[in-house]
Amino acid sequence: MTALAEIEARIAERVQAAGTSFFWAMRLLPAERRAGMFAIYAFCREVDDIADGDEPPSRKLALLADWRRELDRLYAGEPVREVAIALLGPLQRYGLLKADFEAVIDGMEMDAREDITAPSLATLDLYCARVASAVGKLSVRVFGADGPVAVAAAESLGRALQLTNILRDLAEDASRGRLYLPMELLQRHGVPPGPASAAIRHPNLPLVGRDLAGIARGHFAAAAGAMARCPRRAMRPAALMGAMYAAILDRLVEADWRQPELRVGLPSWQKIWLVLRHGFT
């Protein structure tokens, strides 16, 4: 096994061990494209772990700046870090844009500078664009879809997935002092923005959750419309991710945020059914 193959195997093991819906969707891809997506996932995991870590903000920002320098080396064809080495082939094959990787780091810096608490809708949208839609734009290139319609699908689906994550992870985020629910919706329903641990226990939290779920559903619908105009085979992984997260959102709305500490997920049978429905049509 070559050194690159060993790196790719270690990254694939990490992705599989994470047990995410992402892994199910990426299994639909040919091996070379799947390895590219695993490398993108590993990059996102590394910078996300920095933002979510226990280091002081100055140290987190320094570590993210190190990754910016690694991107410079990567795009010069001289990566040093294992994950960047795994990204070199995909960026050359699929034309991955440096600006999209940099946008992801921009989003992580938003988390690293301070604990985000009740951002405006505009700030939340910018955050979603950076930490999720930018990843989507990298992903559609690996999938084999390009052009304005594929970018539009990535923009909308990334926002839908991130808003679903926010609505699912309220308690986990609150344990870090973070509250991604937008200020406008909190004010609309009389929920004080802080502390985060109190906000997620407020009796009007379900009203906020339903409103944000409505925004997420709008993004899911826009993504579906854009994907319908893209090559179907190329967008299968995106369609599957969208279906899985839309199902999670439905379960969250059904649970109505009565116990936000209970993590909502999908049973294996439903994941398998969604794979069969979206992976082979």
Secondary structure in CASP SS format (residue, H / E / C, confidence):
PFRMAT SS
TARGET T0000
AUTHOR 0000-0000-0000
METHOD secondary structure of the structure
MODEL  1
M C 1.00
T C 1.00
A H 1.00
L H 1.00
A H 1.00
E H 1.00
I H 1.00
E H 1.00
A H 1.00
R H 1.00
I H 1.00
A H 1.00
E H 1.00
R H 1.00
V H 1.00
Q H 1.00
A H 1.00
A H 1.00
G C 1.00
T C 1.00
S H 1.00
F H 1.00
F H 1.00
W H 1.00
A H 1.00
M H 1.00
R C 1.00
L C 1.00
L C 1.00
P C 1.00
A H 1.00
E H 1.00
R H 1.00
R H 1.00
A H 1.00
G H 1.00
M H 1.00
F H 1.00
A H 1.00
I H 1.00
Y H 1.00
A H 1.00
F H 1.00
C H 1.00
R H 1.00
E H 1.00
V H 1.00
D H 1.00
D H 1.00
I H 1.00
A H 1.00
D H 1.00
G C 1.00
D C 1.00
E C 1.00
P C 1.00
P H 1.00
S H 1.00
R H 1.00
K H 1.00
L H 1.00
A H 1.00
L H 1.00
L H 1.00
A H 1.00
D H 1.00
W H 1.00
R H 1.00
R H 1.00
E H 1.00
L H 1.00
D H 1.00
R H 1.00
L H 1.00
Y H 1.00
A C 1.00
G C 1.00
E C 1.00
P C 1.00
V C 1.00
R C 1.00
E H 1.00
V H 1.00
A H 1.00
I H 1.00
A H 1.00
L H 1.00
L H 1.00
G H 1.00
P H 1.00
L H 1.00
Q H 1.00
R H 1.00
Y H 1.00
G C 1.00
L C 1.00
L C 1.00
K H 1.00
A H 1.00
D H 1.00
F H 1.00
E H 1.00
A H 1.00
V H 1.00
I H 1.00
D H 1.00
G H 1.00
M H 1.00
E H 1.00
M H 1.00
D H 1.00
A H 1.00
R H 1.00
E C 1.00
D C 1.00
I C 1.00
T E 1.00
A C 1.00
P C 1.00
S C 1.00
L H 1.00
A H 1.00
T H 1.00
L H 1.00
D H 1.00
L H 1.00
Y H 1.00
C H 1.00
A H 1.00
R H 1.00
V H 1.00
A H 1.00
S H 1.00
A H 1.00
V H 1.00
G H 1.00
K H 1.00
L H 1.00
S H 1.00
V H 1.00
R H 1.00
V H 1.00
F H 1.00
G C 1.00
A C 1.00
D C 1.00
G C 1.00
P H 1.00
V H 1.00
A H 1.00
V H 1.00
A H 1.00
A H 1.00
A H 1.00
E H 1.00
S H 1.00
L H 1.00
G H 1.00
R H 1.00
A H 1.00
L H 1.00
Q H 1.00
L H 1.00
T H 1.00
N H 1.00
I H 1.00
L H 1.00
R H 1.00
D C 1.00
L H 1.00
A H 1.00
E H 1.00
D H 1.00
A H 1.00
S H 1.00
R C 1.00
G C 1.00
R C 1.00
L E 1.00
Y C 1.00
L C 1.00
P C 1.00
M H 1.00
E H 1.00
L H 1.00
L H 1.00
Q H 1.00
R H 1.00
H C 1.00
G C 1.00
V C 1.00
P C 1.00
P C 1.00
G C 1.00
P C 1.00
A H 1.00
S H 1.00
A H 1.00
A H 1.00
I C 1.00
R C 1.00
H C 1.00
P C 1.00
N C 1.00
L H 1.00
P H 1.00
L H 1.00
V H 1.00
G H 1.00
R H 1.00
D H 1.00
L H 1.00
A H 1.00
G H 1.00
I H 1.00
A H 1.00
R H 1.00
G H 1.00
H H 1.00
F H 1.00
A H 1.00
A H 1.00
A H 1.00
A H 1.00
G H 1.00
A H 1.00
M H 1.00
A C 1.00
R C 1.00
C C 1.00
P C 1.00
R C 1.00
R C 1.00
A C 1.00
M C 1.00
R H 1.00
P H 1.00
A H 1.00
A H 1.00
L H 1.00
M H 1.00
G H 1.00
A H 1.00
M H 1.00
Y H 1.00
A H 1.00
A H 1.00
I H 1.00
L H 1.00
D H 1.00
R H 1.00
L H 1.00
V H 1.00
E H 1.00
A H 1.00
D C 1.00
W C 1.00
R C 1.00
Q C 1.00
P C 1.00
E C 1.00
L C 1.00
R C 1.00
V C 1.00
G C 1.00
L C 1.00
P C 1.00
S H 1.00
W H 1.00
Q H 1.00
K H 1.00
I H 1.00
W H 1.00
L H 1.00
V H 1.00
L H 1.00
R H 1.00
H H 1.00
G H 1.00
F C 1.00
T C 1.00
END
